Amino acid sequence: MIGLSVAVGRFVEALFWAILRVAGVVTFAVVGVAMAALLVWIIARKLWVRQRDRQAKRGERP
């Protein structure tokens, strides 16, 4: 009976750690995608502002 209890305990512990590992990977992926999206947004905004300033210098914009 004790052997079965130990086996069940080890199974539950392994399941717990597997769930935490998957949750960690998912969290890392979500944070990575969010940081990449933020970086792309910042770069696109800077390029858009630079293009707008160039047009203003050439007199294309009122």
C-alpha positions as CSV (number, residue, x, y, z in Angstrom):
1,M,0.0,0.0,0.0
2,I,2.9,2.4,0.8
3,G,4.4,1.7,-2.6
4,L,1.3,2.7,-4.4
5,S,1.1,5.9,-2.3
6,V,4.7,6.8,-3.3
7,A,4.0,6.0,-6.9
8,V,0.9,8.3,-6.9
9,G,2.8,11.0,-5.2
10,R,5.6,10.9,-7.7
11,F,3.2,10.9,-10.6
12,V,1.4,14.0,-9.1
13,E,4.8,15.7,-8.6
14,A,5.9,14.9,-12.2
15,L,2.6,16.2,-13.5
16,F,2.9,19.4,-11.4
17,W,6.4,20.1,-12.8
18,A,5.3,19.3,-16.4
19,I,2.5,21.8,-16.1
20,L,4.9,24.5,-14.6
21,R,7.4,23.8,-17.4
22,V,4.7,24.3,-20.1
23,A,3.4,27.4,-18.4
24,G,6.9,28.8,-18.3
25,V,7.5,28.1,-22.0
26,V,4.2,29.7,-22.9
27,T,4.9,32.7,-20.8
28,F,8.3,33.2,-22.3
29,A,6.8,32.9,-25.8
30,V,4.1,35.5,-25.1
31,V,6.6,37.9,-23.6
32,G,8.9,37.4,-26.5
33,V,6.2,38.1,-29.1
34,A,5.1,41.2,-27.2
35,M,8.6,42.6,-27.0
36,A,9.1,41.9,-30.7
37,A,5.8,43.6,-31.6
38,L,6.8,46.6,-29.4
39,L,10.2,46.8,-31.2
40,V,8.6,46.7,-34.6
41,W,6.1,49.4,-33.6
42,I,8.8,51.7,-32.3
43,I,10.9,51.2,-35.5
44,A,7.9,51.8,-37.8
45,R,7.0,54.9,-35.9
46,K,10.5,56.4,-36.1
47,L,10.6,55.6,-39.8
48,W,7.2,57.3,-40.3
49,V,8.3,60.4,-38.4
50,R,11.5,60.6,-40.3
51,Q,9.7,60.3,-43.7
52,R,7.2,63.0,-42.6
53,D,10.0,65.3,-41.6
54,R,11.8,64.8,-44.9
55,Q,8.6,65.7,-46.8
56,A,8.2,68.8,-44.7
57,K,11.8,69.9,-45.4
58,R,11.2,69.5,-49.2
59,G,8.1,71.6,-49.0
60,E,5.7,68.8,-50.0
61,R,3.7,69.3,-46.9
62,P,1.9,72.5,-46.0
